[in-house]
Amino acid sequence: MRDHGGNLDWAVAEFGGALADWIDLSTGINPAPYPIGDIPAEAWAVLPRKSTMARLCDIAADCYGTTAAIAPLSGATGAIQAVPYLREPGTARVIGPTYNEHAAALRSAGWTVEMVADLGALTGADLAIVVNPNNPDGRCYASQDLLALADRVGMLIVDESFGDMRPDLTLCHHINNETQNVIIERSFGKFYGLAGVRLGFAISGQSIIDRLRDMAGPWPVSGPAIDVACRALADRDWQAATIARLNADCARLDALATARGWVPVGGEGLFRTYDTPDATAAQNHLAGHKIWTRIFPYSDGWIRLGLPHGAAQWDRVAAAFA
């Protein structure tokens, strides 16, 4: 099932009110986005030039700490949808439960997809998918374990869409232009709170990135996206302050949830997942307070919440939990 958060239109139709009445905690997106400032008119008026695209790649490489090649794409989703076509379809294994677009994109391209529970079960796969940190339970995998796994599979895909909060986990430092069978996927929109920009990156060896660039075409991302991302990816002060704030907000939300009796399952700096006696009842209760959350078809108990922002939102969430 390709179910996702962010379906606030459905919540409004089901529970009433207007969009403005709701707090949408159903996604893992920073609720305090990077300030985009003024975007030059030229960014809107001309096709992105090779020089500006190259500048974006250089800044992203510096931010992620890699010497490997980079392809800017339309969100991490752009990489997820392209990866199945890099090889002839075979057997793909995905550690789950996780973000369901990986399996959906692979099946659409003719792959046989097997969901597995741990790294060891990925051995021998033609294509192996690991989300690190994982969504929705926050499981994390050490880089040395993933590097060892890469030698035991045909190709390893590591989705680091939520990796900005955990730079200690990234494989970006461990691959280079010669890498042949590892692709790292990164999201820009989640951590920087600009999902509407639709920007992400694939990071790998030059030969793989050349193929992904050919598949994406000459203008895979917009001029305004490039302008905003070049500033945001280079803004170390904003990044550090944001990580500190998000960590504090996670602790605050955990305190509210555990006081209600919910058991933390895990998460990372942009979302928290809890085990409840009845996830549907928990979601409906919060929806009664015009707070929208995410539940999952494979669990009767799990509920995932993004982070509120601002005193008014936190007060409403606290009142709903109370």
N, C-alpha and C positions, 0 to 999 in steps of 0.2 A: 504494500500500500504506500502511495506517495502522499502520506499525510504530513502536514507541516504546521508549525505555529504561524502567527501573523494573520490568522483567519478571523480578524475582528469583525468583518462584515457579517460572517455567519453568527457570531455571538450577539451582535446587535439585532439580527433578524430573529434569533431564538429567544433572547432575554429582554429585548426592548431597549429604549433609550436612543440617544444619538451617539455618533462616534466620539464626539467631544466629551461625553459623560464618562467614558471608559478609561481605565488604566490598562494598557496592553503589556502584560508580563509573559506573553506566550512565546516570545522569541529570546534568543541570546544575543542581543544587540545593546551596545553601550547606550544608555538613555541620555547621556550628556555628550553630544557629538562634538567632534573637533570643529572649532570655529572656522568656517570656510572663507570668511572675509570677502574681499573684492576679487572677482575672477576677471582677468583681462578680456576685453572684447574680442581680441584675436583668437582666444581659446574657443569661443563660440563660432567664429566666422570662417575659420579655415580648417581644412582637414589636418589631423595631427601629422606633424612632420617627423621624419626619421630621427632628426636631432632631438626633438622633445621626447620621443619614445625612448631613445637611448639614454637620455638624462633620467627619465623615470626608472629605467632598469638599473642604472648605476646607483641611484639613491636607495632603491629597494634592496639591492645587493649589500650595500653598506648597513642598512637597517637590520637586515636579517643575518648579517655576518657570513656571507657566502662568496666563494669565488666561482661558483657554478653559473651557468647561463640561466636567463630568466625570460619567460614569455608573459607579458601582461595579457589578461583575458577578462571576459565579462563575468567577474566574480569567480570564486572558487568553483562555482557551478560550471563555468566555461571549461575548466580543466576536467572536472568530473565527467562531463558529457563527451569530451574528446578522447580521453584515455582508452575507452574500449576499442577504438579504431586504430590504435597504434600497432596492434598485433592481430593475427587471425584468432577468432574466438576459440576458447578452450574452457578450462575449468578455473573459475575465479573463486577465491575464498575470502570472506569478509568477517572480521571479528565483530560480533554483535552481542546485544542490540546496539545499533548505532544509527547515524544519519542515513536515512533510507534511499537517498538519491544515488548512492554508489551502486547498490544492488539493482535498482531500477534501470539506471543507465546501462549497466552491463547486460542485463536481460534483454533490453530493447535492441542491443547490438548483436544478440545471438549467443552470448556467453551462458554457460552453465554456472549458476551461482550457488555456493554452499556457505551457509552461515555457520561459523564456528565460535568456540568460547574462549580460546586463548592463542597465544603466539605459536605454541608448539604444533597446533592443528593446522597452521598455514603451510607447513613444510610440504614441498612438492607441488604446490599450486602453480599454474601457469601465470596467474596474476594474484597478488595478495594485497588486501586493503586493510590498513590500520589507521584509525582516527586517534590522534594523540595531541592533547588530551581528548578523551572520548566524550561524545555527546550521545546520551544524556547523563551518564553516570560518573563522568570525570576520571575514569581510569587512565593511568599514565604508564608509559613504557620508556625505559631507559634507552638512550641512544645506542649504547653498545649492544643491547639485545636486538635492536632493530637492524643494526649493521650486520650482526651475525645471521639474522634471518634472511637478509638480502642474498646471501650465498646459497640459500636453500630453496629459493623460489625463482620462477622465470623473470618476473618483474615485481617490484615492491612499490606500492603507492602509499605514501604517508600524508594524510590529511591533517595539516596543522592550522586549520581555520581558527582554532581557539588558542593558538600557540603564543600569542603576543604576551600573555600573562606569565608564561613559563618558558623563557628563553633557554633555561637549563636543559630542556628536553629536546630542542630542535636538532634535526639532522642537517640543517643548512650548513653548519660548520664542518661537516664531515664528507661533503660531496664536492665535486669540482667539474670542470668542463669535460673530463674524460669519463665521467660516470655513465654507465650503460644501462643499468636496470633499476634505478631508484628515481622516483619522481616525488617531489614535495609540492603539496598544494597549500597555498596561503590565501586567506581572505583579508581584504582591506576593510570592508564595510562593517564588520562586527565590532572589533576593538575601537575603531575610530568613530563608531556610531553613525556611519554614512552608508547604510545598506543600499540606498537609492542610487548611489554613484555607480554601482555594479562594476566593481573592480576586484580582481584577484590575480594571483600569479601562479605559474608552474615553474618549478626550479629543478634543473637536472643537467645532464651533460649536453654539450652543444648539439650533437646529432639529434637527440630527442627533442630539444627545444626548437631546432630548425623545422622539424616536422610539425610540431604543434603550431608554430607561427604560420606555416603554410596553410594548415587547416583553418586557422582563425581568420586569415585574410589580412590585407594591408592596414586596416584601421579597426582593430579589435576593441579599443576603448576610446572614449571621447576626449576632446581637448579639455573641457572643464574637469573631468576626472583626473587627467594627468596633472593639471595645475594644482588641484587640491592635494593630491597624493604626494606630489613632490615636496610640498611644505609640511604635510603631516608626518610623513615617514622620516623627515630630518629633524623633527621637533622633539628632542630628547627630554626636555624639561616637561612638556605636556605629557609625554608617555609615562615618565616616572610618577608624576602627580596623579595620573589617572589610575595607574596600577595600585597605588596606595589607597586611593578613594574606593576603588572597586573591592579591594580586599576587606576594607573596613565595612563596606555595605554588605558583603557576603556574611560576615560575622553577625551583623545586625539582623539580617533576614533569618539566619540559622537560629538565633535566639528566639525570635518570634515563633518560628515553626516548631522548635522543640518544646517550647512552653505549651503549645497546643497538643503535644504528644506525637507529632510527626517525627519519624526517624530519618536523619540525613542519609541519603544514599551516596551522594557525592556531587560533583560539579566542578566548575572552575570560576574564574572571576567575573563571568557574565551571566551565569545562571546557577541555580541550585536545584537539585532533585531530591525529593523526599518520598519515603514509603508511608502510606496512610492506610487506615482500615478500609477505605473505599474512595478511590481516586475520583470517580464520577461525582460522588456526593461532595467531595472536597471542592472540586471544580465548580459545581453548581452553587455551593455555598458562597464562594468568592464571587461568582458571577452575579449573585444577588446583590452584591456590593459594587457591581460594575467594575470588577477586576477580572481580567481574562488571563487564563493560564493554559498550560499544555499537559494533556494526558496522552497515554500511549496504548495502541491496540493490543500490545503484547503483555501488558501488566494491568492488573486490577487495582494495584496500590500506588503505583508511581505517579507523581505529579511534579512538573518542572515549572519553576518560576524564574523569570528574569528579575532584574533589580529595579525597584522604584527609584525615583530621583526627585529631590526637593522635599521640603517639609510637608507640603499638602499631600503628596502621594504617600509618604511614609505614615502620616497620621491616618489616612484612609486604610492602608494595609494593616496597620496595627489594630485599628478598630474592628476590621473584619476578622482578624485572628482572635481577638478578644471575645 
